[in-house]
């Protein structure tokens, strides 16, 4: 593990609430405003490959200004994503026993997915299936690497395995 990763993980453990807020708001994919995603009952054929429960085996956030700064979220917590045939999703992030749950609507747009939380800003990530039960997500995000209250531009890389 890179020394900056160890330092960031230690600092993130000391500020789990800040980690949760930033990661959940910036990285936990999905949805756009509008109707309640739980009202959607028709299966979406574009969403079909994503249906199921997924666990992160890799979840890295890299500072674009200093690419030596990498936070390994899996080293300090867990992330899971449950996607229904309608595209409704529930994302769960646990860091140092702090729990954050997000619900929203997953939309597939070409080789990207858009996650639109019911109460937040939508995010988009490129995806690539590494097998039928393994997908890699890459997308822009922000993270407060120095915990000064100002998030830095970053990139998230998440590899999920269907359980």
N, C-alpha and C positions, 0 to 999 in steps of 0.2 A: 504494500500500500504506500502510495506517495506521502511524504511527510506533511504536505499541505492538507491532504485528506484527513490525516490523523488529527491535526490541529483543528480543522473545521468541524470534524465530528465531535471533538471534545467541547468546542464552543457551542455547538448546536445542542449537545446534551444539557448544557447550562441554561439554554434559552429555548426549551422545547415548544413553548407557546408561539414564539416568533417563527420558529421553523415551520410549525403547523400552518400558521396563517399564510406565510409566504409561499410555501409549497402547495398548499391547497388552493390558494387563489391563483397561482401562476401556472401550476403544472397539471393539476388534476383536470384534465381534458374536459371538454364538452359544452354543448348546447347553446341555444339562442333563446331570446325572450319569447314571449307570446303565450300560447296555451299551456296548460298544465301537462307535462310529458306523461303523467300517469293516465291521461285520457286517451292516449294513443294505444289502440289495441291491435291494429292490423300489423302483421309481420312486414318488415322492410327487407326485401331480398338483398340489398346492398349491405345490410348490417349482419346478415346470416353468418358470415365467417367469424364474426366477433362475439357471437352469442355464447354465453357461459360465464364461468367464474375464473378469473385470471389472478395469478400471484406474481408480484415482481421478483425476479431473480437478479436483476440489475436495475438500479435506479441511481443514476449519477447526474449531478448538476455541476456544470463547468462554467467558470467565470470567463467571459469572452475577452475581457481586458487583461487577464492574467490566467492563461490556460493551465498553470500549475495548481490553481485553486479548484479542487474538485471535492464535492461533498458526496459521500457514499451513503445514501439514505437507508439502504438495506442493512448497512452495518449498525445503524442506530434505531431501526424500526422495521415496519412492514407496510406494504401497499398492496391492496387488492382492488379489483374492478369486476363488477358483475354487470353483464349486458343482457338485456331481455330482447326477444325477437322484434319488438316494436322500436328498439333503439334506446329505450329508457335505461339509464345506468345508475349504479350506486358505486361510488369510489370511497374506499376506506383507507385512511392513513393513520398509523399508530407510531408515535415516536415517544420513547421514554414514558410509556403508560398514558400518554395523552392521546385521545381519540378524536379524529375529525372525519365526519361523514358528509359526502356531497352527493346530491341527486341531480340528474339532468337528462339531456337528450343527446345521443351520439348520432352524428350524421356523417356519411361517407361521401367525400368529394374527390373523385379521381384516386390518387395515391395518398390522400390525406384523410384524417378523421378530424371532425370538429366536435369538441365537447362543449356543450352549453349547459352550465349549471342553472338550476331554477332561480338562484339568487346571486348571480355573479357574472363576470365577463367571460365570454366564450374564448377558447383557445384552440389552435389548430396544430396538429403534429403529422408529419409524414410517417407512413407505416410501411413495413415490409414483413411478410410472413416468412419465417425461417423454417417452417414446417407447419403441419396442420394445427398444432397445439402450442405454437411459439410465435410471438410477434414482437418486432422491435419498433418502438416509437421514438422519433427524434423531432424536437421542436424548440422554438425560442421560449424563453421564460425570463423571469427576473428573480434574483435572490440577494439578500443582504449578507454578503460574505463577511463583512467586517462588523456587522451588527451595530451600525451607526444610525439605523433608521432609514437609510437610503438604499433601495435595492439596486444592484448592478445588473447589467445585461448579461444573460447567461443562456446556456443551451442544456436541455434535459435529454438524456438518453435512458430509455426504460425498455427492458426486455421482460415480457410477460409470458408466463406459461399457464395454459389452461389446466385446471385441476379437475 
